[in-house]
Amino acid sequence: MSEITREKILETAVALLRRHGLSKVAVTDVARALGMSHGNIYRHFASKADLLDAIAERWLHTVTEPLQAIVEGADPAAVRLEAWVLELMRLKQHKLTDDPELFAVYHSIAEAARGVIEHHVAELLAQLTRIVSEGNAGGEFTVREPAQAARAILQATFAFHHPALLSQHRTPSEAEARAVVALLIAGLRSGAL
């Protein structure tokens, strides 16, 4: 079967998850909705967990892809860092507010898919490390360990983008995010790390 079929399986599974929730959707339900046997699903996904991992990867890719465009931009590193944090915040907040039920399902899937989450965090850290490294190379920042600084930035901005925090607390404002990023940039310029 082609990649189009794999995509169709993923789209159908997401539609069923939206309607019925994570606990009430089985591989056989996806197969039935597509008018095929569950064996066809297993040609693409070894298990329900494998299917859910693919759904989580697909969802998280919709976050990392626009962030990568910011990383590759021509703006100064400080401008890109602020844009990156603000875009990550907007993306996660939109996912929460646009479809809260599906957001909850995705969050549950992502939490269960530890390898998928670890890969996602590694991608985010690589993006931040590149921005910090390029800031160093351009003389904007004075950082001894760009990877350590990237981890500190990600941790310092959790309140603006971490799904668990966004779903449990009030939505932070852009002004609050800008203030935190300004503080982080001052630290990057000072050589604190």
MDAnalysis code that builds the backbone (N, CA, C; Angstrom):
import MDAnalysis as mda
import numpy as np

u = mda.Universe.empty(579, n_residues=193, atom_resindex=np.repeat(np.arange(193), 3), trajectory=True)
u.add_TopologyAttr("name", ["N", "CA", "C"] * 193)
u.add_TopologyAttr("resid", np.arange(1, 194))
u.add_TopologyAttr("resname", ["MET", "SER", "GLU", "ILE", "THR", "ARG", "GLU", "LYS", "ILE", "LEU", "GLU", "THR", "ALA", "VAL", "ALA", "LEU", "LEU", "ARG", "ARG", "HIS", "GLY", "LEU", "SER", "LYS", "VAL", "ALA", "VAL", "THR", "ASP", "VAL", "ALA", "ARG", "ALA", "LEU", "GLY", "MET", "SER", "HIS", "GLY", "ASN", "ILE", "TYR", "ARG", "HIS", "PHE", "ALA", "SER", "LYS", "ALA", "ASP", "LEU", "LEU", "ASP", "ALA", "ILE", "ALA", "GLU", "ARG", "TRP", "LEU", "HIS", "THR", "VAL", "THR", "GLU", "PRO", "LEU", "GLN", "ALA", "ILE", "VAL", "GLU", "GLY", "ALA", "ASP", "PRO", "ALA", "ALA", "VAL", "ARG", "LEU", "GLU", "ALA", "TRP", "VAL", "LEU", "GLU", "LEU", "MET", "ARG", "LEU", "LYS", "GLN", "HIS", "LYS", "LEU", "THR", "ASP", "ASP", "PRO", "GLU", "LEU", "PHE", "ALA", "VAL", "TYR", "HIS", "SER", "ILE", "ALA", "GLU", "ALA", "ALA", "ARG", "GLY", "VAL", "ILE", "GLU", "HIS", "HIS", "VAL", "ALA", "GLU", "LEU", "LEU", "ALA", "GLN", "LEU", "THR", "ARG", "ILE", "VAL", "SER", "GLU", "GLY", "ASN", "ALA", "GLY", "GLY", "GLU", "PHE", "THR", "VAL", "ARG", "GLU", "PRO", "ALA", "GLN", "ALA", "ALA", "ARG", "ALA", "ILE", "LEU", "GLN", "ALA", "THR", "PHE", "ALA", "PHE", "HIS", "HIS", "PRO", "ALA", "LEU", "LEU", "SER", "GLN", "HIS", "ARG", "THR", "PRO", "SER", "GLU", "ALA", "GLU", "ALA", "ARG", "ALA", "VAL", "VAL", "ALA", "LEU", "LEU", "ILE", "ALA", "GLY", "LEU", "ARG", "SER", "GLY", "ALA", "LEU"])
u.atoms.positions = np.array([
    [0.834, -1.182, 0.000],
    [0.000, 0.000, 0.000],
    [0.875, 1.240, 0.000],
    [0.362, 2.310, -0.523],
    [1.137, 3.540, -0.682],
    [1.129, 4.397, 0.571],
    [1.970, 5.442, 0.564],
    [1.999, 6.405, 1.659],
    [0.665, 7.118, 1.790],
    [-0.057, 7.291, 0.678],
    [-1.371, 7.932, 0.734],
    [-2.280, 7.109, 1.638],
    [-2.200, 5.811, 1.551],
    [-3.002, 4.948, 2.407],
    [-2.602, 5.113, 3.870],
    [-1.314, 5.203, 4.121],
    [-0.830, 5.444, 5.495],
    [-1.396, 6.760, 6.021],
    [-1.353, 7.784, 5.197],
    [-1.907, 9.084, 5.593],
    [-3.410, 8.989, 5.830],
    [-4.086, 8.256, 4.980],
    [-5.540, 8.093, 5.133],
    [-5.850, 7.366, 6.441],
    [-5.050, 6.389, 6.789],
    [-5.232, 5.678, 8.061],
    [-5.073, 6.662, 9.221],
    [-4.032, 7.472, 9.155],
    [-3.796, 8.450, 10.222],
    [-4.947, 9.454, 10.316],
    [-5.397, 9.960, 9.179],
    [-6.504, 10.925, 9.163],
    [-7.773, 10.312, 9.749],
    [-8.051, 9.075, 9.374],
    [-9.243, 8.390, 9.876],
    [-9.139, 8.141, 11.375],
    [-7.970, 7.733, 11.825],
    [-7.767, 7.497, 13.259],
    [-7.960, 8.788, 14.049],
    [-7.442, 9.897, 13.531],
    [-7.615, 11.191, 14.206],
    [-9.091, 11.567, 14.273],
    [-9.813, 11.368, 13.184],
    [-11.251, 11.677, 13.178],
    [-11.994, 10.845, 14.217],
    [-11.653, 9.573, 14.318],
    [-12.294, 8.709, 15.309],
    [-11.909, 9.106, 16.733],
    [-10.657, 9.464, 16.929],
    [-10.215, 9.921, 18.247],
    [-10.964, 11.183, 18.667],
    [-11.164, 12.067, 17.725],
    [-11.891, 13.311, 18.007],
    [-13.325, 12.996, 18.466],
    [-13.953, 12.048, 17.802],
    [-15.346, 11.715, 18.096],
    [-15.524, 10.868, 19.349],
    [-14.624, 9.888, 19.532],
    [-14.866, 8.886, 20.568],
    [-13.868, 8.892, 21.721],
    [-12.749, 9.555, 21.553],
    [-11.746, 9.550, 22.610],
    [-10.785, 8.386, 22.485],
    [-9.697, 8.507, 23.199],
    [-8.595, 7.548, 23.100],
    [-8.978, 6.140, 23.555],
    [-9.693, 6.037, 24.635],
    [-9.976, 4.715, 25.193],
    [-11.003, 3.925, 24.387],
    [-11.764, 4.608, 23.539],
    [-12.838, 3.926, 22.811],
    [-12.530, 3.677, 21.339],
    [-11.283, 3.913, 20.924],
    [-10.927, 3.677, 19.526],
    [-9.933, 2.519, 19.449],
    [-10.278, 1.537, 18.641],
    [-9.413, 0.374, 18.420],
    [-8.988, 0.345, 16.952],
    [-7.968, -0.424, 16.669],
    [-7.504, -0.583, 15.294],
    [-8.640, -1.089, 14.405],
    [-9.451, -1.975, 14.948],
    [-10.574, -2.498, 14.156],
    [-11.572, -1.391, 13.799],
    [-11.730, -0.394, 14.671],
    [-12.617, 0.734, 14.367],
    [-12.077, 1.542, 13.186],
    [-10.779, 1.754, 13.166],
    [-10.143, 2.496, 12.068],
    [-10.321, 1.709, 10.773],
    [-10.069, 0.416, 10.832],
    [-10.213, -0.433, 9.638],
    [-11.655, -0.415, 9.132],
    [-12.609, -0.542, 10.040],
    [-14.025, -0.540, 9.658],
    [-14.393, 0.785, 8.983],
    [-13.921, 1.899, 9.534],
    [-14.225, 3.216, 8.961],
    [-13.646, 3.364, 7.557],
    [-12.555, 2.666, 7.291],
    [-11.920, 2.720, 5.969],
    [-12.426, 1.635, 5.026],
    [-13.252, 0.730, 5.541],
    [-13.770, -0.349, 4.715],
    [-12.718, -1.380, 4.364],
    [-11.817, -1.652, 5.297],
    [-10.765, -2.645, 5.059],
    [-10.622, -3.528, 6.292],
    [-9.849, -4.570, 6.162],
    [-9.612, -5.440, 7.319],
    [-8.552, -4.807, 8.215],
    [-8.574, -5.188, 9.486],
    [-7.567, -4.639, 10.397],
    [-6.161, -5.114, 10.025],
    [-6.073, -6.211, 9.289],
    [-4.772, -6.675, 8.808],
    [-4.086, -5.646, 7.918],
    [-4.883, -4.905, 7.138],
    [-4.306, -3.846, 6.305],
    [-3.694, -2.732, 7.152],
    [-4.326, -2.445, 8.266],
    [-3.772, -1.431, 9.171],
    [-2.431, -1.919, 9.715],
    [-2.385, -3.211, 10.075],
    [-1.160, -3.772, 10.646],
    [-0.023, -3.878, 9.632],
    [-0.298, -3.718, 8.368],
    [0.790, -3.653, 7.373],
    [1.574, -2.353, 7.527],
    [0.921, -1.331, 8.040],
    [1.558, -0.013, 8.217],
    [1.974, 0.252, 9.655],
    [1.229, -0.313, 10.599],
    [1.471, -0.052, 12.011],
    [1.440, -1.382, 12.763],
    [2.496, -1.674, 13.486],
    [2.623, -2.969, 14.149],
    [1.589, -3.185, 15.254],
    [1.103, -2.089, 15.816],
    [0.161, -2.199, 16.934],
    [-0.617, -0.891, 17.058],
    [-1.581, -0.877, 17.959],
    [-2.294, 0.365, 18.235],
    [-1.314, 1.408, 18.772],
    [-0.387, 0.974, 19.612],
    [0.614, 1.901, 20.156],
    [1.449, 2.520, 19.038],
    [1.807, 1.719, 18.046],
    [2.571, 2.212, 16.906],
    [1.756, 3.242, 16.112],
    [0.479, 2.970, 15.931],
    [-0.413, 3.913, 15.252],
    [-0.508, 5.216, 16.042],
    [-0.669, 5.107, 17.348],
    [-0.765, 6.306, 18.190],
    [0.539, 7.092, 18.202],
    [1.672, 6.390, 18.191],
    [2.968, 7.073, 18.102],
    [3.054, 7.884, 16.808],
    [2.601, 7.296, 15.709],
    [2.632, 7.995, 14.412],
    [1.729, 9.224, 14.445],
    [0.594, 9.119, 15.105],
    [-0.304, 10.275, 15.244],
    [0.384, 11.367, 16.052],
    [1.033, 10.987, 17.147],
    [1.739, 11.966, 17.976],
    [2.878, 12.621, 17.199],
    [3.655, 11.822, 16.452],
    [4.749, 12.376, 15.649],
    [4.235, 13.384, 14.632],
    [3.156, 13.024, 13.990],
    [2.557, 13.896, 12.975],
    [2.121, 15.215, 13.600],
    [1.490, 15.143, 14.765],
    [1.019, 16.335, 15.469],
    [2.189, 17.204, 15.900],
    [3.211, 16.590, 16.464],
    [4.366, 17.353, 16.933],
    [5.149, 17.965, 15.779],
    [5.120, 17.323, 14.624],
    [5.779, 17.882, 13.438],
    [5.121, 19.203, 13.026],
    [3.817, 19.337, 13.257],
    [3.146, 20.597, 12.930],
    [3.618, 21.729, 13.842],
    [4.321, 21.376, 14.908],
    [4.921, 22.380, 15.784],
    [6.356, 22.675, 15.340],
    [7.148, 21.637, 15.137],
    [8.570, 21.860, 14.848],
    [8.828, 22.440, 13.462],
    [7.977, 22.139, 12.502],
    [8.211, 22.625, 11.137],
    [8.200, 24.156, 11.041],
    [7.167, 24.854, 11.556],
    [7.214, 26.325, 11.470],
    [8.329, 26.930, 12.326],
    [8.695, 26.250, 13.398],
    [9.798, 26.742, 14.218],
    [11.118, 26.653, 13.452],
    [11.277, 25.602, 12.661],
    [12.498, 25.441, 11.876],
    [12.666, 26.587, 10.887],
    [11.573, 27.067, 10.336],
    [11.641, 28.207, 9.412],
    [12.189, 29.438, 10.129],
    [11.826, 29.624, 11.384],
    [12.354, 30.745, 12.165],
    [13.843, 30.556, 12.408],
    [14.237, 29.346, 12.779],
    [15.644, 29.037, 13.040],
    [16.490, 29.362, 11.817],
    [15.993, 29.030, 10.631],
    [16.754, 29.215, 9.396],
    [16.669, 30.629, 8.836],
    [15.940, 31.504, 9.506],
    [15.781, 32.871, 9.031],
    [17.082, 33.663, 9.081],
    [17.039, 34.856, 8.512],
    [18.226, 35.702, 8.418],
    [18.297, 36.761, 9.510],
    [17.282, 36.832, 10.362],
    [17.278, 37.830, 11.430],
    [18.391, 37.553, 12.439],
    [18.747, 38.567, 13.228],
    [19.719, 38.336, 14.305],
    [19.215, 37.255, 15.260],
    [20.116, 36.611, 15.946],
    [19.770, 35.491, 16.819],
    [18.776, 35.901, 17.907],
    [18.925, 37.065, 18.483],
    [18.008, 37.504, 19.543],
    [16.586, 37.652, 19.006],
    [16.462, 38.164, 17.794],
    [15.143, 38.320, 17.169],
    [14.546, 36.948, 16.886],
    [15.354, 36.038, 16.369],
    [14.870, 34.688, 16.081],
    [14.486, 33.950, 17.361],
    [15.257, 34.146, 18.423],
    [14.942, 33.487, 19.689],
    [13.583, 33.953, 20.207],
    [13.348, 35.240, 20.197],
    [12.052, 35.746, 20.645],
    [10.929, 35.224, 19.747],
    [11.133, 35.277, 18.438],
    [10.115, 34.792, 17.498],
    [9.847, 33.308, 17.713],
    [10.883, 32.527, 17.970],
    [10.754, 31.088, 18.183],
    [9.892, 30.804, 19.411],
    [10.200, 31.471, 20.531],
    [9.430, 31.245, 21.763],
    [7.987, 31.676, 21.570],
    [7.768, 32.837, 20.953],
    [6.400, 33.324, 20.744],
    [5.613, 32.411, 19.808],
    [6.269, 31.916, 18.763],
    [5.577, 31.012, 17.832],
    [5.255, 29.683, 18.505],
    [6.174, 29.144, 19.293],
    [5.898, 27.907, 20.017],
    [4.705, 28.105, 20.950],
    [4.675, 29.233, 21.625],
    [3.562, 29.532, 22.514],
    [2.252, 29.618, 21.736],
    [2.259, 30.330, 20.622],
    [1.045, 30.473, 19.808],
    [0.563, 29.120, 19.273],
    [1.494, 28.335, 18.762],
    [1.125, 27.026, 18.214],
    [0.466, 26.146, 19.271],
    [1.071, 26.052, 20.436],
    [0.525, 25.195, 21.484],
    [-0.800, 25.748, 22.007],
    [-0.885, 27.066, 22.181],
    [-2.136, 27.647, 22.667],
    [-3.263, 27.472, 21.655],
    [-2.956, 27.615, 20.367],
    [-3.989, 27.401, 19.344],
    [-4.463, 25.961, 19.342],
    [-3.545, 25.032, 19.487],
    [-3.941, 23.627, 19.524],
    [-4.874, 23.366, 20.708],
    [-4.608, 24.016, 21.823],
    [-5.445, 23.846, 23.009],
    [-6.815, 24.488, 22.823],
    [-6.850, 25.716, 22.315],
    [-8.125, 26.442, 22.230],
    [-8.959, 26.061, 21.013],
    [-8.333, 25.689, 19.897],
    [-9.087, 25.379, 18.681],
    [-9.843, 24.062, 18.769],
    [-9.284, 23.092, 19.459],
    [-9.906, 21.776, 19.539],
    [-9.502, 21.127, 20.863],
    [-10.070, 21.608, 21.979],
    [-9.616, 21.127, 23.292],
    [-9.749, 19.621, 23.495],
    [-10.793, 19.023, 22.926],
    [-10.954, 17.585, 23.089],
    [-9.827, 16.825, 22.402],
    [-9.532, 17.230, 21.161],
    [-8.457, 16.559, 20.432],
    [-7.102, 16.881, 21.058],
    [-6.942, 18.096, 21.572],
    [-5.702, 18.444, 22.264],
    [-5.476, 17.483, 23.430],
    [-6.522, 17.215, 24.203],
    [-6.403, 16.297, 25.335],
    [-6.003, 14.904, 24.867],
    [-6.576, 14.462, 23.756],
    [-6.227, 13.151, 23.202],
    [-4.766, 13.147, 22.760],
    [-4.361, 14.176, 22.009],
    [-2.973, 14.257, 21.549],
    [-2.012, 14.292, 22.728],
    [-2.364, 15.077, 23.734],
    [-1.497, 15.174, 24.903],
    [-1.347, 13.807, 25.570],
    [-2.439, 13.082, 25.705],
    [-2.385, 11.733, 26.292],
    [-1.523, 10.800, 25.453],
    [-1.704, 10.860, 24.141],
    [-0.909, 10.015, 23.241],
    [0.569, 10.364, 23.369],
    [0.851, 11.671, 23.325],
    [2.238, 12.113, 23.383],
    [2.894, 11.712, 24.704],
    [2.167, 11.836, 25.799],
    [2.711, 11.445, 27.100],
    [3.016, 9.949, 27.152],
    [2.202, 9.149, 26.499],
    [2.418, 7.700, 26.488],
    [3.557, 7.306, 25.550],
    [3.797, 8.121, 24.551],
    [4.822, 7.825, 23.540],
    [6.136, 8.484, 23.948],
    [6.762, 7.946, 24.960],
    [7.967, 8.570, 25.522],
    [9.041, 8.802, 24.462],
    [9.264, 7.843, 23.597],
    [10.275, 8.029, 22.559],
    [9.934, 9.169, 21.623],
    [8.667, 9.315, 21.316],
    [8.216, 10.389, 20.439],
    [8.455, 11.741, 21.115],
    [8.140, 11.827, 22.396],
    [8.338, 13.071, 23.143],
    [9.824, 13.390, 23.255],
    [10.618, 12.379, 23.547],
    [12.068, 12.601, 23.649],
    [12.620, 13.122, 22.327],
    [12.154, 12.587, 21.221],
    [12.593, 13.056, 19.904],
    [12.150, 14.504, 19.686],
    [10.920, 14.814, 20.055],
    [10.394, 16.177, 19.903],
    [11.221, 17.176, 20.721],
    [11.483, 16.835, 21.970],
    [12.284, 17.721, 22.827],
    [13.690, 17.871, 22.252],
    [14.250, 16.796, 21.742],
    [15.584, 16.870, 21.124],
    [15.579, 17.801, 19.919],
    [14.498, 17.758, 19.128],
    [14.390, 18.680, 17.983],
    [14.316, 20.131, 18.452],
    [13.505, 20.380, 19.479],
    [13.396, 21.742, 20.012],
    [14.740, 22.227, 20.539],
    [15.432, 21.358, 21.264],
    [16.746, 21.732, 21.803],
    [17.762, 21.982, 20.698],
    [17.717, 21.172, 19.642],
    [18.635, 21.385, 18.516],
    [18.364, 22.734, 17.856],
    [17.101, 23.087, 17.725],
    [16.757, 24.378, 17.134],
    [17.283, 25.524, 17.998],
    [17.054, 25.431, 19.295],
    [17.532, 26.479, 20.197],
    [19.058, 26.535, 20.229],
    [19.689, 25.382, 20.225],
    [21.163, 25.347, 20.236],
    [21.713, 26.035, 18.995],
    [21.080, 25.821, 17.863],
    [21.537, 26.482, 16.630],
    [21.406, 27.996, 16.744],
    [20.281, 28.477, 17.257],
    [20.100, 29.928, 17.411],
    [21.175, 30.498, 18.340],
    [21.390, 29.836, 19.476],
    [22.387, 30.325, 20.440],
    [23.784, 30.265, 19.839],
    [24.115, 29.175, 19.164],
    [25.442, 29.050, 18.539],
    [25.677, 30.126, 17.496],
    [24.654, 30.388, 16.697],
    [24.789, 31.438, 15.686],
    [24.859, 32.813, 16.331],
    [24.183, 32.984, 17.461],
    [24.304, 34.237, 18.212],
    [25.717, 34.430, 18.740],
    [26.321, 33.330, 19.185],
    [27.722, 33.377, 19.620],
    [28.627, 33.761, 18.452],
    [28.450, 33.073, 17.340],
    [29.306, 33.301, 16.175],
    [29.180, 34.729, 15.654],
    [27.989, 35.307, 15.776],
    [27.764, 36.674, 15.308],
    [28.105, 37.739, 16.333],
    [28.544, 37.324, 17.521],
    [28.922, 38.280, 18.551],
    [27.754, 38.836, 19.368],
    [26.556, 38.309, 19.151],
    [25.401, 38.773, 19.936],
    [25.406, 38.198, 21.344],
    [25.796, 36.929, 21.460],
    [25.771, 36.235, 22.732],
    [27.185, 35.846, 23.137],
    [27.355, 35.618, 24.426],
    [28.612, 35.110, 24.963],
    [28.262, 33.906, 25.822],
    [28.180, 32.756, 25.184],
    [27.739, 31.539, 25.858],
    [28.817, 30.479, 25.712],
    [29.221, 29.902, 26.831],
    [30.258, 28.856, 26.792],
    [29.703, 27.528, 26.298],
    [28.492, 27.204, 26.692],
    [27.867, 25.924, 26.349],
    [26.498, 26.158, 25.709],
    [26.439, 26.334, 24.376],
    [25.152, 26.589, 23.721],
    [24.077, 25.547, 24.016],
    [24.442, 24.278, 24.090],
    [23.448, 23.236, 24.366],
    [22.872, 23.384, 25.773],
    [23.707, 23.732, 26.736],
    [23.234, 23.958, 28.104],
    [22.323, 25.186, 28.148],
    [22.697, 26.227, 27.424],
    [21.859, 27.431, 27.365],
    [20.515, 27.109, 26.717],
    [20.528, 26.291, 25.669],
    [19.284, 25.902, 24.995],
    [18.356, 25.185, 25.966],
    [18.904, 24.279, 26.748],
    [18.085, 23.546, 27.731],
    [17.505, 24.517, 28.764],
    [18.308, 25.476, 29.212],
    [17.829, 26.460, 30.185],
    [16.707, 27.320, 29.589],
    [16.836, 27.694, 28.324],
    [15.801, 28.486, 27.652],
    [14.496, 27.695, 27.585],
    [14.593, 26.444, 27.175],
    [13.388, 25.615, 27.063],
    [12.708, 25.475, 28.424],
    [13.493, 25.228, 29.456],
    [12.927, 25.071, 30.797],
    [12.345, 26.382, 31.319],
    [13.009, 27.484, 31.042],
    [12.545, 28.788, 31.527],
    [11.247, 29.232, 30.854],
    [10.957, 28.665, 29.693],
    [9.759, 29.074, 28.950],
    [8.641, 28.031, 28.993],
    [8.777, 26.994, 29.809],
    [7.766, 25.931, 29.890],
    [6.351, 26.468, 30.099],
    [6.203, 27.475, 30.934],
    [4.860, 27.991, 31.240],
    [4.138, 28.495, 29.998],
    [4.885, 28.798, 28.948],
    [4.292, 29.354, 27.737],
    [3.944, 28.303, 26.689],
    [4.478, 27.071, 26.848],
    [4.252, 26.088, 25.782],
    [4.039, 24.657, 26.231],
    [4.307, 24.315, 27.466],
    [4.152, 22.915, 27.878],
    [2.669, 22.569, 27.962],
    [2.238, 21.516, 27.253],
    [0.805, 21.182, 27.199],
    [0.151, 20.997, 28.564],
    [0.826, 20.339, 29.479],
    [0.232, 20.108, 30.800],
    [0.010, 21.425, 31.528],
    [0.955, 22.334, 31.411],
    [0.818, 23.623, 32.081],
    [-0.240, 24.488, 31.410],
    [-0.291, 24.457, 30.090],
    [-1.294, 25.255, 29.381],
    [-2.707, 24.784, 29.678],
    [-2.896, 23.484, 29.817],
    [-4.247, 22.970, 30.024],
    [-4.704, 23.114, 31.474],
    [-3.791, 23.330, 32.411],
    [-4.154, 23.415, 33.818],
    [-4.192, 24.833, 34.367],
    [-3.553, 25.749, 33.702],
    [-3.424, 27.106, 34.232],
    [-3.969, 28.120, 33.236],
    [-4.021, 29.348, 33.683],
    [-4.456, 30.411, 32.782],
    [-3.469, 30.541, 31.630],
    [-3.944, 31.048, 30.540],
    [-3.094, 31.211, 29.366],
    [-2.184, 32.420, 29.574],
    [-0.871, 32.221, 29.522],
    [0.041, 33.351, 29.688],
    [-0.056, 34.300, 28.504],
    [0.275, 35.547, 28.739],
    [0.178, 36.553, 27.684],
    [1.477, 36.649, 26.897],
    [1.360, 37.234, 25.726],
    [2.546, 37.473, 24.894],
    [3.500, 38.430, 25.595],
    [2.948, 39.408, 26.304],
    [3.792, 40.366, 27.030],
    [4.630, 39.649, 28.088],
    [4.030, 38.674, 28.772],
    [4.781, 37.902, 29.769],
    [5.894, 37.101, 29.098],
    [5.579, 36.511, 27.961],
    [6.595, 35.737, 27.232],
    [7.725, 36.644, 26.765],
    [7.391, 37.798, 26.236],
    [8.426, 38.740, 25.783],
    [9.336, 39.165, 26.936],
    [8.756, 39.384, 28.100],
    [9.552, 39.790, 29.260],
    [10.538, 38.695, 29.661],
    [10.084, 37.450, 29.660],
    [10.963, 36.335, 30.009],
    [12.069, 36.193, 28.960],
    [11.708, 36.307, 27.686],
    [12.712, 36.195, 26.628],
    [13.728, 37.327, 26.731],
    [13.286, 38.531, 27.048],
    [14.223, 39.651, 27.206],
    [15.226, 39.360, 28.316],
    [14.742, 38.780, 29.393],
    [15.618, 38.409, 30.488],
    [16.606, 37.322, 30.055],
    [16.122, 36.337, 29.308],
    [16.996, 35.272, 28.813],
    [18.061, 35.823, 27.873],
    [17.666, 36.720, 26.991],
    [18.622, 37.306, 26.036],
    [19.689, 38.107, 26.798],
    [19.273, 38.842, 27.831],
    [20.262, 39.580, 28.628],
    [21.266, 38.611, 29.249],
    [20.762, 37.473, 29.708],
    [21.660, 36.459, 30.269],
    [22.596, 35.877, 29.242],
    [22.079, 35.637, 28.025],
    [22.920, 35.109, 26.948],
    [24.006, 36.095, 26.562],
    [23.705, 37.372, 26.631],
    [24.680, 38.419, 26.292],
    [25.735, 38.603, 27.400],
    [25.353, 38.270, 28.625],
    [26.247, 38.511, 29.773],
    [27.322, 37.453, 29.950],
    [27.137, 36.303, 29.316],
    [28.090, 35.212, 29.489],
    [27.828, 34.412, 30.753],
    [26.601, 34.477, 31.275],
    [26.271, 33.760, 32.512],
    [26.382, 32.252, 32.369],
    [26.163, 31.742, 31.153],
    [26.271, 30.296, 30.930],
    [27.433, 29.983, 29.999],
])
